[in-house]
Amino acid sequence: MTPKTLAAAAAISLALATPAAAQGTVNMLCAPAADWCEAIAAGFQRETGIRVAMARKSAGEILAQIRAEAQNPRTDIWFGASAETHISAAEANLLQPYTSPNMAGLHDWAVRVHAMAGERCVGVSSGAIGLAWNRELMTRKNLPLPRSWADMLNPAYRGEVQLPNPNSSGTAYTIIAGLVQLWDEDRAFAYLRQLHPNVNAYTRSGAAPMQAVSRGETALAVSFNMEVTSMQQAGFPIDFVFPTEGTSYEVACMSIIRGARNLAQARRFYDWYLTPAAMDIGPRVNQFHTPAHREAAPDARIADLTKVNLINYDFAAFGNASTRRRLLERWDREIGSLPR
């Protein structure tokens, strides 16, 4: 082969290799349901050629991992979990500021969280807390149907309610922070103490109580509306109501980890998800979160949160690391330590 031919061959090899090298990998921790995490990872990889190494964990587990890896981050992007959890991480300087060019199409609540977090996260979806029950089990046990937080204290529900543990579940923290804002902190914890005899388990993940209700292992749970809708669409006999007194809601977020090894790929994922096409993946895999993009496809199965009695949730205050730590410590002391 002549020198000229060798040079041409080398140029062709370089041209072929460059796109593959540019594609690379992005490492993601994902808090929502595994099916959704896997679907968005596959969708992004299919569209960009960037491989997604994804692990699904609860919000508390993700926050603990990111803190543990602060000096040597192994994660590039964090998808899902409540704004408060991301704000806690942002305060600890664990997240990378980023403003995507695709934010112009987002709802105000998604953009507002981005500002609250010092541009270190952005809202991707929303949902509200409510009361859910297994219709068949409630009928068989002749249990009354709840309509309010007060109803959940009914002694007839003793051992029939399942809740997540706030030390590992972002859902649980949203429930507790919501009750504190609905009433006040002392009244909220007095309520949780009263509710405790009705609780048969405090689960590690926020999704677990709804899974137990679906299987008929427990009669009632407190959960996000989208978790319930997913189970209903799968054919389980579940009913649901937003409590009459008012309820909390979440803005689930996405953020880039400070010191991310694959920063360019992480930004590309961030930009990609803030498009209607990416947000339309959810309903296709039975996930019915309210999407952050105004032009996401409408779906009748997604709750209209403008018609729900939502509290004025203070994400900045309850995302504050010291506030979060204090509430979790109080829960451990006053609720988690109670005899079962």
Order of alpha helices (4+ residues) and beta strands (2+ residues): alpha-beta-alpha-beta-alpha-beta-alpha-beta-alpha-beta-alpha-beta-alpha-alpha-beta-alpha-beta-alpha-beta-beta-alpha-alpha-alpha-beta-alpha-alpha
